[in-house]
C-alpha cells in the first residue's frame, strides 16, 4: 500500500534500491545532497547535480525536465552518509517560471525498481520559492526511512545549499545552472544487479560507477498530483524567548586525552596557549554505529538498542541518539498537526461548496452534506493519529531502552546510576538540564542536553510572568524554587567535572537564598562563602573579570606561562541570585562582560532573576537576557526545537521526594577533591 505523505511525515523504506520519480508542471532541475548524521553537506563531492550527476549509490539527470527518475542504492552510499535530500529547482535564464507558485505543484514518488510506489508527496503551498528540498531519505536505528520535507527557498539553489552547511554555495549553484543551460541531457539508468562483493567494496578503493553506460535507459513516467494530497503550510518557528540549543558536530577519537592528560580546564602548559575547547570535539567522521538488533518477526521494525547512533564512544552515541529521538518526535508531531489542519480545512471547503447551493439548504440534503464532510474529516484525522501512535510507540520503546543506559551526566535525578556515581576523570560530552515533551504524549520525555563546557549561560526565570503555572504561585515560593533549581544544576556540574577542574562562586546580595544554598555550603564545595552586600558583589565580580582579562590576554599572546601562579585556570561557574538587587551600574557592566566574554575562557553564568525586576535598566540589559538559555523552575512551554519550531514543555530537574541523592552526590565531590589533593 502506498503511503501518501504530508509535510513532515515519515515512512519506513522496505528496500534500499529505489527510484525517486519527479513530475512537475514545468521543467525543473533535480539533484540530491548527501548529509552526515547532523544533515551537513561536507563538500561539493557530496552533491549530485546536472554538472556532476553520479555519486556512489546515487545518480540524477543532467538536464531540466518536467519528469525525472533518480536512482538510489542506499547500501552503496559511504558509511558516513546518513541522509539523502532530493532537491528541485527552477532553471534560470530560459524564460520559464521563476517561482513554484506559478506552476503546478510538483509530485514526488519513491518506488521500487519494479515501479511499485512506496511513498508519494505533493509539494503544495509553494509560492515565491524557486528551489525546494522535496524528500529526505535518512537512516534511523539501522533502518532507512523517507520523510516529506517540502522546505522552499525564495533565493533559490544558493540559499538551499547554504542552509545545508555547504561552503561556496553560490558558486556551485551558478555552475549547476550553467550545466543545465548547456543541456547535457541523459536519462538515469536503474541500479545494476549487485555483485557478490557489492558497490561498498568497490568504492572503498576508489570512486565507482553504480550505473554503467550500457544499462537500459528508461523513460520518465509522469505522475499527476492527486486531489487528496495537499497539506497545510509548514509550521514556522514561534517567537519564543529561548530556543533549544542545537546539537554540535560529532567528535572523533581524542588524541592524547586520558586520565594523565590535561583537559580543557587543566593548568596551562608552558609556552602554549590555553585550550578551552572540548578535548573530544574533533572533525573526522566517527565509526558507524553498532548493528541494531534484528526484528522479532519479518516485517517488524528493528528492536531499539541503546547507543545505536554514530560516535566514537558510548557517551557520544547516546548523545546523538537522544537528538535523533528529539528530531523524530518533533517531525512526527508536525506531520500529525499538519494532517489535522488539512482535514479541518478540507471539511470547511466542502461545506462551503455544498451550502453555496440554495437547494441544499432545505430538507435533509444540507444535513447529509455536513455529516459526510465531518465523516471524511474524522477518517483523515484517525488515519493521521494511527500513524502518529505508531511513531510514538516506537519512540517510547526506544526511550525505555535508552533511559536505563544513560550515564549520570545524561540521567535524571531518579535514575539509580546516581547512587553509585563516582566523579569522572574525563569531562562528558553533555549535561542533562531537564526534560521536554509535547501534548500529543506527555509521558514521552526527551532529555534536554547541553554541550560541555557550557557555550552560553543559563537563566532560571523566577518571575511570575514566566508562565501560567508561575503566575499562580506565591512570589517567595517561586523564587525559592528557582534557586533550588539552580543549586541542582550547579551540583550536577560539580559531579561530572574531574576533581578540581570546576569551581562554583555564589552572589546572594541579601542573603535570601541561605536555605536553598545549604547543601552546597554544608558540603564545602563552593569556592568561598556566598557573597553578600555591595562589597561582596564587587569582590566576586572583580575577581572573575580579572580572570577573564588575564586568560584572554594569555591566549592572544600565546603566553600561558606568564599567567600568575595563583590563577585558577579551571572552569568557573558564577551563580547569581535575585539580580539586579545589590548591583550598581559598574556591577551590571561587569556581569554583562562576563556573559559575553566568559564562556570562551571558562567562566559561565547561572542566573536566578526576574526580568521585570531589571526593567529600570531599560533595553541596556536586553543583550544579557538574549545571551542566556532561559529555563523555568516550573513546567512551561517556552522552548522551541530547531526543526519545526514546536513549543515544547520544559520540565525542570527535581530530586525524588525524601531522597538524599543530592547530599550523596555532593559528598562524593568532596571526597574526590580530597583524594586528588584539592
URWO-V395319 format. One record per residue. OMEGA is omega in whole degrees, -180 to 180 (* if undefined). Layout:
BEGIN
omega = {OMEGA	OMEGA}
END
This chain:
BEGIN
omega = {-179	175	178	-171	167	-175	180	-176	179	-179	-180	179	-177	-179	-174	177	-166	164	174	-175	-177	174	-177	-179	177	-179	177	173	179	178	179	176	174	-180	176	-175	176	-179	-177	174	-170	179	-178	179	178	-178	173	-176	-175	179	178	-163	-177	169	176	179	-174	174	-180	-179	-179	179	172	-179	178	178	-179	166	176	-179	-178	171	-172	-179	-179	179	174	-175	-176	180	179	-179	171	-178	180	-175	173	179	175	178	-179	175	-180	177	179	179	179	177	-177	179	-179	-179	179	-178	178	179	-178	179	172	-175	168	-179	178	179	179	-178	177	180	178	-179	174	-174	178	175	179	-179	-176	-176	176	174	-176	168	-171	-177	177	171	-175	-178	-178	179	177	-180	178	178	173	179	175	-176	178	179	-177	-179	-179	-179	171	-175	-177	180	-178	180	178	180	178	173	-178	173	-179	-177	-178	-179	-180	179	179	-179	178	179	178	179	177	-179	179	176	175	-169	170	179	-177	178	174	178	179	175	-178	175	-179	-179	174	179	-177	179	-177	-176	176	-180	179	-179	179	178	-177	-177	-176	-177	-176	-179	179	-176	179	177	180	177	-179	177	-178	177	177	-172	-174	-175	-179	-178	174	179	-180	-180	179	-179	180	-178	179	178	-178	173	179	179	-175	-179	177	-180	-178	-178	169	-166	177	177	177	178	-180	-176	-178	-176	180	176	-175	-175	-180	-180	-178	174	-175	174	-178	179	176	-178	180	175	177	-175	-178	177	-178	-172	179	-178	177	177	179	-180	174	-178	178	178	-180	178	-179	180	178	179	179	176	178	177	-178	180	177	178	-178	176	179	178	-178	-178	176	178	-178	180	178	178	-180	178	179	177	175	176	179	-179	-180	179	179	-176	177	178	179	179	-180	-179	178	179	178	178	180	-180	179	-179	-179	177	178	179	-180	177	179	-179	-177	-175	176	176	-177	-178	-179	-179	-178	178	-174	-178	180	179	179	179	179	180	180	180	179	179	177	178	-178	179	179	-179	179	178	178	179	178	178	180	-179	176	-180	180	178	177	180	178	177	178	179	180	178	-174	-173	180	-177	-175	172	-176	-178	-178	-171	173	-179	-180	179	-179	-179	-179	-178	177	-174	173	-178	-173	175	177	-180	176	-177	-173	-179	177	180	179	-180	178	175	180	-177	179	175	-172	-179	177	-174	176	178	174	-177	173	-178	175	-9	-179	180	174	179	-179	179	174	-174	-179	-177	179	177	-177	-178	177	179	180	-179	-179	-176	173	-176	-178	179	180	180	177	179	178	180	176	176	178	179	178	177	179	179	179	178	178	-174	-177	176	174	-177	176	-177	180	-179	-179	174	-178	171	178	-167	-177	-178	-175	-177	-176	-179	-180	-178	-174	180	179	-179	-177	180	179	-177	179	178	179	179	177	-177	180	178	-180	-180	179	178	-178	-178	-178	180	178	180	-177	177	177	180	179	-179	-176	-179	177	179	-180	180	-178	-177	-176	-175	-179	-179	-180	179	178	-177	-179	-178	178	-179	176	178	-178	175	177	176	-177	179	169	175	10	-179	-178	-179	172	-176	180	-180	178	179	179	180	176	179	179	179	-177	-171	-174	-174	-178	180	169	175	-172	180	169	-172	171	-171	172	-176	179	180	-178	-176	-180	179	179	-176	-177	-179	-179	177	179	-179	-178	-178	-175	173	-176	173	-175	178	175	-178	-179	-177	-176	-178	-180	177	-177	-175	-177	174	175	170	-177	174	179	176	-179	179	178	176	179	179	179	-178	174	-177	-180	180	180	-179	179	175	177	176	-180	-179	180	178	179	-180	180	179	180	*}
END
